[in-house]
Structures are given as structure tokens and as C-alpha cells.
């Protein structure tokens, strides 16, 4: 079914920004809902007397964006206020119940945008702010607790407007249901043309119009990927530079706008020196290997298995506190060992480790300790299943235990393969090794699968060793990988690292809907974001991608079996003088064409973040070469 096309009312007035994809001149559907006419609000936003956190935020977001689009303030009213005329019902209220719509009848993350006579309904499954719900906790991937992810901010200050008497609001928690927000954000994108390309004011595209109306078919859906943890924070140079000035509060709001969060899941290291010291200090099951130094345990020890299983059961029953640094959320209790091979060498452990000696792959991801680690995971899972058959022991398929073990895995074990996605365009052998164990895991397990995807190279080594990498733009390859994962039924993805602004945005869109037209998204971005400078900026970006993603640019010795010499390849093979000249000309052309704001500012931000970084990288490389010659 085709997505409904936005209808922009009868008047074509102030139009400073070209329309997004799909927002073409379509015949006016019958009974278009007018939100704003000639700069005057002609509808009201209706929320419950005590709205859910999601409905409260959704109402504010609607009010703010409609204000920015048209200059009109659409009032937010309580269900108890007498309201006449057109209404946008936001979240469950007495009014939605009259339409037979209740939040709890929606599936998790499901939402509805509905058009009725003189009424638009934006509703979905929402987390309710009750004492019992607040008691539920866990240890998420980011932040220490679920409560810590219910970020608080001064809404109007965050969006850069004078206060409207709202003060501080608590946002719906990252991993709390917020279907009403999903509905509002979808509505603002589809029907109002808003695009959140970043958290800062400059990175958000908001059309300008005096009149605004909307109509279409009902949309009832939920994001395709259920756990979405990219949480771009602008921690690395490209994103930070491209976004321009932003605050932490804006980032927190931005995560909701690009629909990060979702289903509760966590999977990361849990047994490490701190948790072992605090909780697993029984001498009976300490590692017999003196080199372990308190970082490994005897994972074949029955006492340890019992204790961990009990801890998982306590967690699932809401009893007891998990230690700091532990990871468990929702139906998933994670167990992952510490990152070293100084494993216990008692006879039982040694026998299982011996089984893995032949399972080296020559890559980072191998199966050397798979039999050892998954024996322990299976033993804990078997114990927990006796009392909690519907819960999962979560673990990673990572490093020396990336490959599945030689035996079957318990049905209540949820695996998260760790995949070197950022290598896929240019390192076919690593991709193949990843795909091999990813597929084997898919065949071996029926439990929900999550992924940990690496986007850390080449930027992470560059930052650590203080050199400048060639921008590793791979937006099409990223979209392709993510589409495959989602179509394979992967339930959630955690991103390790950060991409550039556009790739990050495209990935979030594919996570929401893998059928999205990626080229259309890219075209739309350049058109809306850079206006007159769209063409050279797009050519610049796609040329970066073409260079970065061409395997022929990475011959040996830059290409090793288990990796890439990112530092050497950057300016010896990728950013060559000829290519730099070509790319520099495109940037110069964009600067010449972008004469008005905000396009001018955006070109300047991209120039500084990407192009100047590249020029510095090339200069540093040339200087080092000269020094070598002297
Ligand atoms: Zn042992």
C-alpha cells in the first residue's frame, strides 16, 4: 500500500524550502483537515487530564513544530476543557475512547495516525507513569538505570523558544513504550514536511507556510526493528562538526525524534574485575590460572552456575539489585566474560578449551573458546528455564566465542553476533567470515537475535593515535546490510561508533522501515539541506563514498587478512592529490552557490567537519613523508 501523500491545502504561500519527497501536487483529498489557515490556528491539541509521558511530549512537539512552520500557536487543551472545532487527539483520552481507541490495545511500539471528521488521532502504546512501572528496573546498554534514561529537560528552552509555562518535563524513557510520540513524529514528517537531520537548530528542516492541512488514509504500524540503539551523540569529529552547536538536552530530544530506543534488551560484558570482586568472590570458583588476576572465573564450576542462575531469576522476579556494570533489561539477562584469554585451566575448563584449539579463523572473530563459553551459557540457561521459560539469557557472539559451539544451544539463549559492518564494502574476507557465523547462528537458534554492529574504524584508531582518516562514507552499503538484517528477522541492533550525519540518518530510517527508498532519502537530504548548493555537495559526498567503498583502493599491504592499515591507506591510496583537487573544487563550488542561510551555514559546517579534516590529514601525511626523506 502506498504511503498517503501530504496535502498542503489550497494556498501556496511563503515557501522557502522545497517540498520533501512525495509532497507533490496531488489532487486534494476530500475533507482535508486544516491545522492552520493564514497564520491562525484552526484546531486544538487534546490530551488526557493526566497524559502519559509520551502524550505530553508529543503534544509539545506538535505545538512547537506547527508554531515554527506557520507562526500559529495551536492550543493544547485537556480532555475536560470545552473545545469546539477541529481537534488533534494526542494519546489516549476520553475522546479517543469514544472512537474505541485505547493505548493498551496497541501492541508494543504500535501506533496509529487516523483521520476522522474534523479529527486527527495520534495514539499508540504508551508507558504509564505508575508506581509499579517506575519500580521496574534493569541495567541498560547506556546509562545506569531505566530511570536515568527518562531524561528531564526544559522543553521550550531546549527548542530555543521563550518559556510557555511548561518548565521541566520528563521525556518518555528511551526504552519505555512511546507509541504516541512515534505517531506524532511520523505525522510531522509525512504531513508537515519536518526533517530531523540532527539535534541542533541548524540541522532541522522545518518548512515555512501560512496554511497547513493534512489528509490521507489511516496509518497503523510500528518500527520494523524493535530495539534501536544507535544513539548518536556527536562524540566523534564528523557528526559533531556537521551538527554545529547543540546541547545534551537537544541530543536527548533528537533520539526520540529519530525513534531510538524501543524494546528492552542489553548485552555487554558482565563478568569483569569489579563485578567479580563485588559478587563472585567465592574462592570455590575462582580461575585456577594465576594470569587471570581476578578477571576470569572457573566457568565449569556448578556453584558459579547456580549463583548466576539465581541472580537471573531474582532479576526476572524484580528482586534484588544488579551490580554496577552489569547488563540486563526487560526479558534479557546478559552474561558475557571479560576480554582476555587468561582463562581458568582446571581440567574441566581445559578440556572444553582444548575442543576450540582447532577453531581459529585468522580473523578477530573465531571459535577458540566457543565450546567453553557456551557450555556455561547453556548451563545457566537450563537452570533459569526451569522457573522462567519465557525469559532469555543474553550473550554476545564475539571475538574468540563468535562462532557457534559444536553442540546445540538452549532455546532460551538469545545471541548477539558482533559484526564488523564498517569493513564490509572493502574487506570481502572479513565480511564472509562474519556472514558465515551470523548465518550459522541464525540456523542454530530460534530465540530473538540482536546485533552489535561496529562503525568504529577507521575513526577510532585515528582518534587514539592522533591522525586523520579518510571519511569512510558507506551509506548505501550500510542501508543494504541493515535491510538484510531486518528482513532476516533480527530484533534489535546496537551501534558501536558513529557515522557521518547523513549515514546516521539513513540508518535510522532503514531501521524504522527497511523498504524506504534510500536514494530518494539521499536526494531529499541534499535538496532540503543545501538548497542551491545541493548538487556539488551531493557529488562531493557520493564521490567520498565511491572512493572509500572501492575495494581496488585497498590492495596489499594496506589490506591484511584480518584488517586494513587505515592510517597508511588514507592518504597514500584514498585521498590522493588528484582526488583532493577534484573534491576541493566541488566544495568551492558549493560555497559559491550557497549564498543564503541556512544553506550557507550548513555548507560551512560540512566544509569544516569533512573537508578541512581531510586537508589536514593530507598535510600531516605529506609533512611526515618529507621528514622521512630528510
Ligand atoms: Zn575451571
Boltz pocket constraint, residues with backbone or C-beta under 6 A from the ligand:
constraints:
  - pocket:
      binder: B
      contacts: [[A, 286], [A, 287], [A, 288], [A, 297], [A, 298], [A, 299], [A, 300], [A, 301], [A, 344], [A, 345], [A, 346], [A, 347], [A, 348], [A, 349], [A, 350]]
      max_distance: 6.0
